[in-house]
Amino acid sequence: MFDSNYIKIFTGSFIEVQRIISDLKKVDIIPVVKDQTESARLAGFGGGIVPGFQEVYIHKDELDKAVEIVENINASLKP
């Protein structure tokens, strides 16, 4: 099993991910974004499992602060 110091905190559309990235950077958290569809396209394999969706990863040491930011964004988007 692969052990990483990064953990996925969000999966969503490009627009949602951009908002999360912006808010994370405001508190000095630099996320890693994984876009399987774009990676597959660049490699010549076609689309990914869910086209247009990206995953946001952050370092485990920043998890508490990052989860709070994602929860605040999700709460603000609910009607």
VMD Tcl script that draws the C-alpha trace (Angstrom):
set ca {
  {0.00 0.00 0.00}
  {1.25 3.45 -0.90}
  {1.74 5.75 2.08}
  {1.47 9.48 1.46}
  {1.63 12.63 3.53}
  {-1.25 14.04 1.48}
  {-4.94 13.42 1.98}
  {-7.93 14.12 -0.29}
  {-10.29 16.71 1.18}
  {-12.61 17.42 -1.73}
  {-13.82 16.15 -5.10}
  {-15.89 18.41 -7.30}
  {-16.21 20.57 -10.39}
  {-13.51 22.88 -11.68}
  {-15.35 25.95 -10.38}
  {-15.79 24.54 -6.87}
  {-12.16 23.45 -6.77}
  {-10.95 26.90 -7.84}
  {-12.91 28.49 -4.98}
  {-11.41 26.04 -2.48}
  {-7.89 26.58 -3.82}
  {-8.32 30.34 -3.51}
  {-9.51 30.13 0.10}
  {-6.81 27.63 1.06}
  {-4.07 29.86 -0.36}
  {-5.38 32.79 1.71}
  {-4.34 30.85 4.84}
  {-1.03 29.66 3.33}
  {-2.16 26.13 2.46}
  {-0.92 25.05 -0.96}
  {-3.17 22.25 -2.28}
  {-2.39 19.63 -4.90}
  {-5.08 19.22 -7.56}
  {-5.53 15.94 -9.40}
  {-7.55 15.95 -12.62}
  {-7.73 12.40 -13.99}
  {-9.68 13.45 -17.08}
  {-7.05 16.00 -18.10}
  {-4.20 13.61 -17.31}
  {-5.80 10.89 -19.42}
  {-6.44 13.31 -22.26}
  {-2.84 14.51 -22.26}
  {-1.60 10.92 -22.30}
  {-3.91 10.08 -25.22}
  {-6.25 7.76 -23.35}
  {-9.50 9.72 -23.53}
  {-11.58 10.83 -20.55}
  {-11.48 9.82 -16.92}
  {-14.13 8.21 -14.75}
  {-16.08 11.43 -14.05}
  {-15.27 14.10 -16.66}
  {-14.80 17.62 -15.31}
  {-14.21 16.60 -11.72}
  {-11.02 17.29 -9.82}
  {-9.65 16.15 -6.48}
  {-8.02 18.46 -3.93}
  {-5.27 17.09 -1.68}
  {-3.50 18.83 1.19}
  {-0.69 17.87 3.54}
  {-1.93 15.91 6.57}
  {-0.48 18.54 8.94}
  {-2.93 21.11 7.53}
  {-6.03 18.89 7.61}
  {-7.97 20.58 10.43}
  {-7.67 24.07 8.96}
  {-8.44 22.86 5.41}
  {-11.53 20.86 6.41}
  {-12.93 23.92 8.19}
  {-12.50 25.99 5.02}
  {-14.21 23.36 2.84}
  {-17.10 23.04 5.31}
  {-17.58 26.83 5.36}
  {-17.66 26.94 1.57}
  {-20.15 24.05 1.38}
  {-22.36 25.73 4.00}
  {-22.36 29.02 2.11}
  {-23.45 27.28 -1.12}
  {-26.51 25.59 0.39}
  {-29.83 27.39 -0.18}
}
mol new
graphics top color blue
foreach p $ca { graphics top sphere $p radius 0.5 }
foreach p [lrange $ca 0 end-1] q [lrange $ca 1 end] { graphics top cylinder $p $q radius 0.2 }
display resetview
